Amino acid sequence: MLDRLKAPEGAVKKRKRLGRGESSGRGKTSGRGHKGQRARAGGKGSKGFEGGQMPLQRRLPKRGFVNEFKVKYNLINVGGLSIFKKNDVVDGQALKEAGLIKSTRDKIKILGDGDIKIPLNVKANKFSASAQKKILAAGGNAEVI
């Protein structure tokens, strides 16, 4: 029945046929009005352009300092690791599959909030001192990658 497929009502719209005589309603200037920048070919103007007026982006005061080299970390508490099974390897991929982090692009830091009772092999970029103590006390391993 693929030969009988049709787009739903209102899904397909006819294109505007510009410059096809005055009686079409879109002749002569083809809906561009008279003269001016937007009437010209290629005269669209860039994003944020305000006709020569100082753009808002440049009018507003700039404040503070933005460090381009800042390192971002996904922060995970030790209590959140209790969803894993005994002796599991907990790395970026495992955390993403478990839904604890969204992306493996940023580095991972394990913090010490909460308790852990099962031994896990945790691989992360950084550990807080309390998190490392708790993981080792549970019989696990905290490996810095």
C-alpha positions as CSV (number, residue, x, y, z in Angstrom):
1,M,0.0,0.0,0.0
2,L,3.1,2.3,-0.2
3,D,1.8,3.6,-3.6
4,R,-1.3,5.0,-1.8
5,L,0.6,7.0,0.9
6,K,-0.3,10.7,1.0
7,A,0.8,13.6,3.2
8,P,-1.8,14.7,5.8
9,E,-4.0,17.6,5.0
10,G,-2.2,20.9,5.3
11,A,1.3,19.3,5.5
12,V,2.4,20.2,2.0
13,K,2.3,23.9,1.2
14,K,2.6,25.5,-2.3
15,R,5.7,27.6,-2.7
16,K,5.4,31.4,-3.4
17,R,5.9,32.1,-7.1
18,L,7.5,35.5,-7.1
19,G,7.8,37.9,-10.0
20,R,5.2,36.4,-12.3
21,G,3.3,39.6,-13.3
22,E,1.3,42.3,-11.4
23,S,-1.9,40.3,-11.3
24,S,-0.4,37.5,-9.3
25,G,-0.1,39.8,-6.3
26,R,3.6,39.1,-6.1
27,G,4.9,40.8,-9.2
28,K,7.3,43.7,-9.7
29,T,9.1,44.0,-6.3
30,S,8.2,40.3,-5.5
31,G,7.1,41.1,-1.9
32,R,10.3,43.0,-1.0
33,G,8.9,46.5,-1.0
34,H,10.7,49.5,-2.5
35,K,14.4,50.1,-2.2
36,G,16.2,49.7,1.1
37,Q,18.7,47.1,2.2
38,R,16.3,44.2,2.3
39,A,15.1,44.9,-1.2
40,R,18.6,44.3,-2.6
41,A,20.1,41.0,-3.5
42,G,22.2,39.6,-0.6
43,G,21.0,42.5,1.7
44,K,19.9,40.6,4.7
45,G,22.1,42.2,7.4
46,S,24.0,40.2,10.0
47,K,22.6,38.8,13.2
48,G,22.2,41.5,15.8
49,F,22.7,44.3,13.3
50,E,20.6,47.3,14.3
51,G,20.9,49.6,11.2
52,G,24.2,51.2,12.3
53,Q,23.0,51.9,15.9
54,M,25.4,50.4,18.4
55,P,24.2,46.8,18.9
56,L,22.8,45.8,22.3
57,Q,25.7,43.3,22.7
58,R,28.2,46.2,22.6
59,R,26.1,48.7,24.6
60,L,25.8,46.6,27.7
61,P,28.7,46.7,30.2
62,K,31.0,43.7,30.4
63,R,31.6,42.6,34.0
64,G,33.9,40.1,35.7
65,F,36.3,37.6,34.3
66,V,35.6,34.4,32.4
67,N,38.3,31.8,32.7
68,E,38.5,30.0,29.3
69,F,40.7,27.2,30.8
70,K,38.4,26.3,33.7
71,V,38.1,22.5,34.1
72,K,34.6,21.2,34.5
73,Y,33.8,18.2,36.7
74,N,30.8,15.9,37.0
75,L,30.3,15.7,40.8
76,I,29.1,12.4,42.2
77,N,28.6,11.5,45.9
78,V,29.7,8.2,47.3
79,G,26.1,7.5,48.4
80,G,25.0,7.5,44.8
81,L,27.4,4.7,43.9
82,S,25.4,2.2,46.0
83,I,23.3,1.4,42.9
84,F,26.2,-0.7,41.5
85,K,26.7,-4.4,42.3
86,K,29.6,-5.8,44.3
87,N,33.1,-5.5,42.7
88,D,31.7,-3.6,39.7
89,V,34.1,-1.3,37.8
90,V,32.7,2.2,38.1
91,D,34.0,4.5,35.4
92,G,32.6,7.3,33.2
93,Q,30.8,4.9,30.8
94,A,29.2,3.0,33.7
95,L,28.1,6.2,35.4
96,K,26.5,7.4,32.1
97,E,24.7,4.2,31.6
98,A,23.4,4.3,35.2
99,G,22.1,7.9,34.5
100,L,24.3,9.6,37.2
101,I,26.0,11.8,34.6
102,K,24.9,13.1,31.2
103,S,28.1,13.3,29.4
104,T,31.6,11.7,29.6
105,R,33.2,14.8,28.1
106,D,33.7,16.5,31.5
107,K,36.0,15.0,34.2
108,I,34.6,13.1,37.2
109,K,35.1,13.9,40.8
110,I,33.8,11.6,43.6
111,L,32.7,13.4,46.8
112,G,32.3,12.0,50.3
113,D,28.6,12.6,51.0
114,G,26.6,9.5,51.9
115,D,27.7,6.0,52.8
116,I,28.9,2.9,50.8
117,K,28.8,-0.6,52.1
118,I,29.8,-2.6,48.9
119,P,33.3,-2.9,47.5
120,L,33.6,-1.2,44.1
121,N,36.5,-0.4,41.7
122,V,36.0,3.3,41.2
123,K,37.9,5.1,38.4
124,A,37.7,8.9,38.4
125,N,39.8,11.9,37.7
126,K,39.6,13.1,41.4
127,F,38.5,11.9,44.8
128,S,37.9,13.9,47.9
129,A,39.8,12.6,50.9
130,S,36.6,11.5,52.7
131,A,35.3,9.7,49.6
132,Q,38.6,7.8,49.2
133,K,38.5,6.7,52.8
134,K,34.9,5.5,52.5
135,I,35.6,3.5,49.3
136,L,38.7,1.9,50.8
137,A,36.9,1.1,54.1
138,A,34.2,-0.7,52.2
139,G,36.9,-2.9,50.6
140,G,36.9,-1.2,47.2
141,N,39.5,0.5,45.2
142,A,39.8,4.2,44.2
143,E,41.9,4.6,41.1
144,V,42.8,8.1,39.7
145,I,42.8,8.2,35.9
